[in-house]
Amino acid sequence: MQSGLVPENIKEEIKSRCDIVDIISEYVSLKQRGKNFVGLCPFHDDTKPSLYVSRDLQIFKCFACDSAGDVFAFLMKYQKITYPEALKALAERCGITLPSTYDSKESKISEELKNLNKFAVQYYQKMLFDNSLGNQALTYLKKRGIDDNIIASFKLGYSLPNWDSFLNAGKKAGFSEKILLTGGFILEGKKQGNYYDRFRGRIMFPIFDVKGEPIAFGGRIIEAGESDAKYINSPETPLYTKSKNLYNLNMAQRAIQKEGFALLVEGYMDAISCFQAGFTNVVASLGTSLTDSHVKLIKRYTDEVIIAYDSDKAGAEASARGMNLLIKADVRVRMLTIPSEKDPDDFIRENGADAFRKLISSAVDLVEYKIDRINKQIGIDTAEGKKKAVDDLVSTLASMGNLVQRSEYVKKSAERLNIEEEYIWQQLSKIGAGKNIAKSTQPTIKTSSKQTARERIERLLIECLIQCPKLVSKTKHLKKEDFTNSCHIELMELLWNNIDESKENIELGDLINNCSSKEARDLISNIIAKKLTLKKNLLSNIEDIEAELNGCIKKIEDFRKRESKLAILKENTADKITISQALMSIRKGK
């Protein structure tokens, strides 16, 4: 669904039913202060109320981090979702049906799969608690230390050991064999048209997307036969791509932002045990190697990850692969080493949450982790050990996109190994990641530039138009070339092309949502700030606004005339008559 294809009247109806104060109050504690509401901003480490919310204007603004916008913008930023996703979420909340823009067949399949997955969650939960056959599964979970609240929070369930229990239940609920097959719940036997359940006799772990919608399942066998895999997972479907989803991200996203890092584990039980022990910022990579898509997903919420994979050989190798991907994306990585080659679930059950918290506190950076591994294997006091450690570090150091960070880690590695930095740089040079970073090793200080007089005029003109959209038509004779600031050009094009001049007010939130540049969004944000605080009164009388606008237009036209005059004077031509005629045209305002 593309938001641009949703009629404006439907967007307005959604806004009218979703009061911004009510929506934000679900995520932030707000207190009324005069006409506005204030609270701690969730988008930065706020210690005093910096977030202002206006019920009259239906907008919010943080005076510390400059976050601002309407109810859609808040939901987008808070839940890390797109504008169409925010539109859909709020529409569903207030009972408004959005028009479908997908191909009808694809849309129907997606909707059927969503309904099927919701049905499956309820069915497996019912089998766990209501069926006598589920007692074995429930007993297993209790032995693993999982309490009822966590079972309910993660919506754990049980698939019966029969070959066709879910197949029959799904068909009875109205789902066709075709959609059951597409959703990955059944498999086709050797005989065509003969189907059976994929998940049989397993603890069921629903996998949810970031919005909390079930999209797939994992299943752990209770009584394994020789040929039974311990875990099996849903295949990829139109709703589910394994490499693009992280287990428990739907419940961990806010904790990740609050704690400042994500705790990355391998499996379902590791994530559940960590969550139950109070480490609610935990996510799992669903038993697969970390991918670029996983890293992009993590970076939406944090720039720091602590990897807590199993401490056996396979876990160490998976950690190394994940580490390099994260480092390449400029994510700070720390490694948590669990004693005795245990996984997080085993360690927490045997040693408790406090002991695991100490492990998190003692997690080491990538240099320490890799050198410690080599030290345990062959030692780092010998030339052989030092060389092995450098060889192991080089690929990781080379993957760092941040060259300043790479330089610092080279220095740290050399100090720990008691060798010259130059040797490490030589090895990096062999793979094209050497020391030629003279221009990049010093952070660039961004210098602030003052607005020119012309830019101030352009900005004032935009403020006038935002206050009174009926006046936009008075500026349509201007061209984008009449503006010198790129974000002013962007806003003017939005005002010219998208503003309904019949309205008395502009929806500032919509304007922000349509801006492609941060500078343009910040400019509108500052206008919102004026409206909220009234520290700098905006013109309220339409005649005054129009007079101010006319003054801006005249000055911009004067700038254009002066530029034309200068261009003509610079022309290398002997045709004096043509020059005189051109100058005369300028004076007459033609």
C-alpha positions in Angstrom: 0.0 0.0 0.0 1.3 3.4 -1.0 0.2 6.3 1.1 -0.1 8.5 -1.9 -2.9 6.4 -3.2 -5.0 6.7 -0.1 -7.6 9.5 -0.5 -7.0 12.6 1.5 -10.4 12.4 3.1 -9.5 8.9 4.5 -6.2 10.3 5.9 -8.1 13.2 7.5 -10.7 10.8 8.9 -7.9 8.6 10.5 -6.4 11.8 12.1 -9.7 13.0 13.4 -10.3 9.6 15.1 -6.7 9.2 16.5 -6.1 12.1 18.9 -2.3 12.6 19.1 -2.4 13.1 22.9 -4.2 9.8 23.3 -1.8 8.0 21.0 1.4 9.4 22.5 0.1 8.8 26.0 0.2 5.1 25.3 4.0 5.3 25.0 4.9 8.4 27.1 3.6 9.7 30.4 2.2 13.2 29.5 1.1 16.0 31.9 -1.0 18.9 30.9 0.8 22.3 31.0 -1.5 25.1 29.8 -2.9 24.2 26.4 -0.1 21.7 25.7 1.0 18.4 27.2 4.6 17.6 28.2 6.6 14.5 28.8 10.0 12.9 28.5 11.0 12.5 24.9 11.4 8.8 23.9 13.8 9.6 21.1 16.8 10.5 23.2 18.0 10.2 26.8 15.7 12.8 28.2 16.0 13.9 31.8 13.5 16.7 31.9 10.3 17.0 29.9 11.4 18.2 26.5 8.5 16.7 24.5 5.5 19.1 23.9 2.2 17.8 22.4 -0.5 20.0 21.1 -4.1 18.7 21.0 -5.2 21.9 19.2 -2.6 21.5 16.4 -2.4 17.7 16.6 1.4 17.9 16.5 4.4 17.1 18.8 7.8 18.7 19.1 10.9 17.9 21.2 13.0 20.9 22.1 16.0 18.9 22.8 16.4 16.6 19.8 14.1 18.5 17.4 11.9 15.5 16.7 8.5 16.8 15.5 5.5 16.0 13.4 1.9 14.6 13.5 0.5 11.3 14.9 1.8 9.4 11.8 5.3 10.9 12.3 5.4 9.9 16.0 4.4 6.3 15.2 6.9 6.0 12.4 9.7 7.2 14.6 8.7 5.3 17.7 8.0 1.9 16.0 10.6 2.4 13.2 8.0 1.8 10.5 7.2 3.5 7.2 4.5 6.0 6.5 2.2 3.5 4.8 2.7 1.1 7.8 1.8 3.9 10.2 -1.2 4.8 8.2 -2.4 1.2 8.2 -1.8 0.7 11.9 -3.8 3.8 12.9 -6.5 2.9 10.3 -6.9 -0.6 11.9 -7.0 1.0 15.4 -9.9 3.3 14.5 -11.8 0.8 12.3 -11.2 2.4 9.0 -10.7 0.1 5.9 -7.9 1.3 3.6 -8.2 0.7 -0.2 -5.9 -2.1 -1.4 -3.2 -1.1 -3.9 -1.7 -4.6 -4.3 -2.5 -6.9 -7.1 -5.8 -8.5 -5.9 -4.5 -12.0 -6.0 -1.3 -11.2 -4.0 -3.4 -9.2 -1.5 -5.8 -12.0 -1.0 -3.0 -14.5 -0.4 -1.3 -12.2 2.1 -4.5 -11.6 4.0 -5.3 -15.4 4.0 -1.8 -16.1 5.4 -2.1 -13.5 8.1 -5.4 -15.0 9.2 -4.0 -18.5 9.0 -1.0 -17.6 11.2 -3.3 -16.0 13.8 -5.4 -19.1 13.7 -2.3 -21.3 14.2 -1.2 -19.3 17.2 -4.5 -19.8 18.9 -4.8 -23.5 17.9 -1.3 -24.4 19.2 -1.9 -22.5 22.4 -5.1 -24.4 22.9 -3.4 -27.7 22.4 -0.8 -26.8 25.0 -3.2 -25.9 27.7 -6.5 -27.6 26.9 -5.5 -31.0 25.5 -4.4 -33.8 27.7 -1.7 -34.5 25.1 -0.3 -31.1 25.8 0.6 -31.9 29.4 3.9 -33.4 28.3 4.9 -30.2 26.5 3.8 -28.0 29.4 5.8 -30.2 31.8 8.8 -29.9 29.6 8.6 -26.1 29.6 8.2 -26.0 33.4 11.2 -28.2 33.8 13.1 -25.7 31.7 12.1 -23.0 34.2 9.6 -21.1 31.9 6.8 -19.7 33.9 3.1 -19.2 32.8 3.5 -15.4 32.2 6.4 -16.0 29.8 4.5 -18.8 28.0 1.6 -16.5 27.5 3.8 -13.5 26.5 5.6 -15.5 23.8 2.4 -17.3 22.9 4.1 -20.7 23.1 2.0 -23.7 22.0 2.1 -27.4 21.1 1.6 -29.4 17.9 0.0 -32.8 18.4 2.0 -35.8 17.3 -0.7 -36.9 14.8 0.0 -36.7 11.1 -3.0 -34.6 10.2 -4.3 -32.7 13.3 -3.5 -29.2 12.1 -4.4 -30.1 8.5 -7.9 -31.1 9.6 -8.3 -28.2 12.0 -7.2 -25.7 9.4 -9.6 -27.1 6.8 -12.4 -27.1 9.3 -11.7 -23.4 10.0 -12.1 -22.7 6.3 -8.5 -22.7 5.0 -7.8 -24.5 1.8 -5.0 -27.1 1.4 -3.3 -24.7 -1.0 -3.0 -21.9 1.5 -2.0 -24.4 4.3 0.8 -25.5 1.9 1.8 -21.9 1.0 1.9 -21.0 4.7 4.3 -24.0 5.4 2.0 -25.8 7.8 1.6 -28.9 5.7 3.8 -31.0 3.3 2.8 -33.0 0.3 3.4 -36.8 0.5 4.8 -39.0 -2.2 1.3 -39.6 -3.5 0.0 -36.5 -5.2 -2.8 -34.8 -3.2 -1.8 -36.6 0.1 -0.8 -34.0 2.7 0.4 -34.2 6.3 1.4 -31.8 9.1 4.9 -30.3 9.0 4.9 -29.7 12.8 4.2 -32.8 14.9 4.8 -33.4 18.6 6.7 -30.1 19.0 6.8 -27.1 21.3 5.7 -24.3 19.0 7.4 -20.9 19.0 5.5 -18.3 17.0 7.7 -15.8 15.1 6.4 -12.2 15.0 7.2 -9.3 12.8 8.2 -5.9 14.4 4.5 -5.0 14.6 3.7 -8.1 16.6 1.9 -10.0 13.8 2.6 -13.8 13.6 4.4 -14.6 10.4 6.1 -18.0 10.9 6.8 -20.8 13.5 9.6 -22.8 14.9 9.1 -26.2 16.5 11.2 -28.1 19.0 10.8 -31.9 19.2 10.0 -33.4 22.7 10.6 -37.0 22.0 13.1 -37.2 19.2 13.5 -40.3 17.0 16.8 -41.0 15.2 15.7 -39.1 12.1 14.0 -36.2 13.8 15.6 -32.8 13.8 15.7 -31.1 17.1 14.3 -27.9 15.6 12.4 -27.2 12.4 11.2 -23.9 11.1 8.6 -22.6 8.7 9.8 -22.3 5.1 9.9 -18.8 3.6 6.5 -17.5 2.6 5.1 -14.3 1.2 5.0 -13.1 4.8 8.3 -14.5 6.1 11.9 -14.2 5.0 14.2 -15.8 7.5 17.2 -13.6 6.8 15.1 -10.4 7.4 13.5 -11.2 10.8 14.8 -11.5 14.3 13.0 -13.5 17.0 11.5 -11.3 19.8 12.3 -8.0 18.1 8.6 -7.1 18.5 8.9 -7.1 22.3 12.6 -6.1 22.5 12.7 -3.0 20.4 11.8 -0.5 23.1 14.2 -2.1 25.6 17.0 -2.1 23.0 16.6 1.7 22.6 16.4 2.2 26.4 19.4 0.0 27.2 21.4 1.3 24.3 22.4 -2.1 22.9 20.9 -5.4 21.6 21.7 -8.7 23.2 22.0 -11.1 20.3 21.6 -14.9 21.0 21.1 -17.9 18.7 17.9 -19.7 19.6 14.4 -19.5 20.9 15.1 -20.8 24.4 18.1 -18.6 24.8 15.9 -15.5 24.0 13.1 -16.7 26.2 15.4 -17.4 29.2 17.1 -14.1 28.9 13.8 -12.2 28.6 12.4 -14.0 31.7 15.6 -13.1 33.6 15.1 -9.4 32.9 17.2 -9.0 29.8 14.3 -7.8 27.7 16.6 -6.3 25.0 17.3 -9.8 23.7 16.8 -10.9 20.1 17.7 -14.2 18.4 18.9 -14.8 14.8 16.6 -17.8 14.4 19.4 -20.3 14.3 20.8 -18.9 11.1 24.0 -16.9 10.5 23.6 -13.2 10.9 22.9 -11.5 7.5 23.2 -8.0 6.1 19.4 -7.7 6.4 19.6 -8.6 10.1 22.3 -5.9 10.6 20.2 -3.2 8.9 17.3 -4.2 11.1 19.4 -3.9 14.3 20.7 -0.5 13.2 17.2 0.8 13.2 17.3 0.6 17.0 20.9 0.7 18.2 24.5 1.0 17.2 25.8 -1.5 19.7 25.4 -5.2 20.0 26.6 -7.8 22.6 26.8 -11.2 21.0 26.0 -14.1 23.3 26.1 -17.1 21.1 26.9 -20.6 22.4 30.5 -20.9 23.5 31.2 -24.1 21.6 33.2 -24.2 18.3 30.1 -23.7 16.1 29.0 -20.7 18.2 32.4 -19.1 18.1 32.5 -19.4 14.3 29.0 -17.9 14.1 30.1 -15.1 16.4 33.1 -14.3 14.2 30.9 -14.1 11.0 28.3 -11.9 12.7 31.0 -9.7 14.2 32.5 -8.8 10.8 29.1 -7.9 9.3 28.2 -5.7 12.3 31.6 -4.0 12.3 31.3 -3.3 8.5 28.0 -1.5 9.3 29.8 0.6 11.9 28.1 -1.1 14.8 30.1 -1.4 18.1 30.4 -5.1 19.0 31.2 -6.7 22.3 31.5 -10.4 22.9 30.1 -12.3 25.8 31.9 -15.5 26.7 29.9 -18.1 28.6 32.0 -20.6 30.7 32.1 -24.3 30.0 30.8 -24.0 26.5 27.2 -23.4 27.7 24.5 -21.5 26.0 22.7 -18.5 27.7 19.7 -20.7 28.6 21.8 -23.3 30.4 23.9 -20.7 32.1 20.9 -18.7 33.4 19.1 -21.7 34.7 22.2 -23.0 36.5 23.7 -19.7 37.8 20.9 -17.1 37.8 20.3 -13.7 36.3 22.9 -11.9 38.5 25.7 -14.1 37.2 24.6 -13.5 33.6 24.4 -9.8 34.3 28.1 -9.9 35.3 29.0 -11.7 32.1 27.3 -8.9 30.2 29.3 -6.3 32.1 32.5 -8.1 31.4 31.8 -8.5 27.7 34.9 -7.6 25.7 35.5 -5.7 22.4 36.4 -7.5 19.3 40.2 -7.1 19.7 40.2 -8.6 23.2 37.9 -11.4 22.1 39.9 -12.5 19.2 43.3 -12.2 21.0 41.9 -14.1 24.0 40.8 -17.0 21.6 44.3 -17.3 20.1 45.9 -17.0 23.5 43.8 -20.0 24.7 44.6 -22.0 21.6 48.4 -21.5 21.2 49.4 -18.5 23.4 50.4 -15.1 22.2 53.9 -14.9 23.8 55.6 -16.6 20.8 56.2 -15.2 17.3 53.8 -17.9 16.0 51.0 -16.9 18.4 51.4 -13.2 17.6 51.3 -13.9 13.8 48.3 -16.1 14.2 46.5 -13.4 16.2 47.3 -10.7 13.6 46.1 -13.0 10.8 42.9 -13.5 12.6 42.4 -9.8 13.3 43.2 -8.5 9.8 39.9 -9.4 8.2 38.0 -7.9 11.0 40.0 -4.7 11.0 39.7 -4.4 7.3 36.0 -4.7 7.4 35.7 -1.5 9.5 34.3 1.3 7.4 35.2 3.8 10.0 38.9 4.5 9.3 39.5 6.4 12.6 38.1 3.4 14.5 40.3 1.0 12.5 43.4 3.1 13.4 42.5 2.9 17.1 42.0 -0.8 17.0 45.3 -1.3 15.2 46.9 0.6 18.0 45.1 -1.4 20.7 46.0 -4.7 19.0 49.7 -3.8 18.8 49.8 -2.9 22.5 48.1 -6.1 23.5 50.4 -8.3 21.4 53.4 -6.2 22.2 54.3 -5.7 18.5 54.8 -2.7 16.3 51.7 -1.1 14.7 53.5 -1.0 11.4 53.5 -4.8 11.1 49.6 -4.9 11.4 49.4 -2.0 8.8 51.6 -4.0 6.4 49.2 -7.0 6.7 46.2 -4.7 6.1 47.9 -3.2 3.1 48.1 -6.6 1.5 44.4 -6.7 1.3 43.9 -3.1 0.3 43.1 -1.7 3.8 46.4 -0.1 4.6 47.5 3.1 6.3 46.7 5.6 3.5 44.1 7.4 5.6 45.9 10.7 6.3 42.9 12.7 5.4 40.4 10.6 7.3 42.1 10.0 10.7 41.0 13.3 12.1 37.3 13.9 12.7 35.9 16.7 10.6 34.4 19.5 12.5 31.2 20.7 10.9 31.2 24.5 10.8 27.9 26.3 11.1 27.2 28.8 8.3 25.1 31.9 8.7 22.0 32.3 6.5 22.4 34.9 3.8 20.0 37.8 3.6 18.4 36.1 0.6 17.9 32.8 2.5 16.3 34.7 5.4 13.8 36.2 2.9 13.1 32.8 1.4 12.5 31.3 4.8 10.1 34.1 5.8 8.2 33.6 2.6 7.8 29.9 3.4 6.6 30.6 6.9 3.9 33.0 5.5 2.7 30.3 3.1 2.5 27.7 5.8 0.5 30.0 8.0 -1.9 30.9 5.2 -2.0 28.3 2.4 -4.5 30.4 0.5 -1.6 32.6 -0.5 0.4 29.9 -2.3 -1.1 30.9 -5.6 0.5 34.4 -5.3 3.9 32.7 -5.6 3.3 30.4 -8.5 4.9 32.8 -10.9 8.2 32.2 -9.1 10.5 29.5 -10.2 12.7 27.1 -8.2 15.7 28.9 -9.7 14.6 32.0 -7.7 15.5 30.2 -4.5 19.1 29.6 -3.4 18.7 27.1 -0.5 18.1 23.5 -1.5 15.7 22.7 1.3 13.7 25.9 0.5 13.4 24.7 -3.1 12.1 21.3 -1.8 9.5 23.0 0.4 8.4 25.4 -2.3 7.9 22.5 -4.7 5.8 20.7 -2.1 3.7 23.8 -1.4 3.2 24.4 -5.1 2.3 20.8 -6.0 0.6 19.4 -2.9 -1.2 22.1 -1.0 -5.0 22.5 -1.0 -5.4 26.2 -1.1 -9.0 25.9 0.0 -7.9 24.9 3.5 -7.3 27.5 6.1 -4.4 25.5 7.7 -1.7 23.2 6.5 -1.2 19.8 8.1 2.4 20.3 9.2 2.7 16.6 10.0 1.9 15.7 6.3 4.4 18.3 5.1 7.1 16.7 7.3 6.2 13.2 6.1 6.6 14.3 2.5 10.0 16.0 3.0 12.9 14.0 1.7 15.7 16.0 3.4 16.4 16.4 7.1 17.0 20.1 6.6 13.5 20.6 5.2 12.0 18.6 8.1 14.0 20.6 10.6 12.8 23.9 9.1 9.1 22.8 9.5 10.0 21.5 13.0 11.2 25.0 14.0 7.9 26.5 12.8 6.1 24.0 14.9 8.2 25.0 17.9 7.1 28.6 17.4 3.4 27.6 17.3 3.8 25.5 20.4 5.7 27.9 22.7 4.6 31.2 21.3 8.1 32.5 22.2 8.2 34.1 18.8 4.7 35.2 17.8 3.7 34.2 14.2 1.5 36.6 12.3 -2.1 35.9 13.0 -3.9 38.5 10.8 -4.2 37.4 7.1 -3.7 41.0 5.9 -0.4 41.2 7.8 0.7 37.8 6.5 -0.2 38.9 2.9 1.7 42.2 3.3 4.8 40.3 4.7 4.5 37.8 1.8 4.3 40.6 -0.8 7.4 42.1 0.6 9.3 38.8 0.4 8.1 38.2 -3.2 9.3 41.7 -4.2 12.7 41.2 -2.7 13.1 37.8 -4.4 12.1 39.4 -7.7 14.7 42.2 -7.1 17.4 39.6 -6.5 16.4 38.0 -9.8 16.7 41.3 -11.6 20.1 42.0 -10.2 21.3 38.6 -11.2 20.1 39.1 -14.7 21.7 42.5 -14.9 25.0 41.1 -13.7 24.8 38.2 -16.2 24.2 40.6 -19.1 27.1 42.8 -18.0 29.4 39.8 -18.0 28.4 38.8 -21.5 31.3 39.0 -23.9 29.5 40.8 -26.8 29.9 43.9 -28.8 26.2 44.3 -29.4 25.7 47.4 -27.3 22.1 47.9 -28.6 21.1 44.4 -27.5 22.6 45.1 -24.1 20.8 48.4 -23.7 17.5 46.9 -24.8 17.9 44.1 -22.2 18.7 46.5 -19.5 15.6 48.6 -20.4 13.4 45.5 -20.2 14.7 44.8 -16.7 14.0 48.3 -15.5 10.4 48.0 -16.9 10.0 44.7 -15.0 9.5 42.7 -18.1 
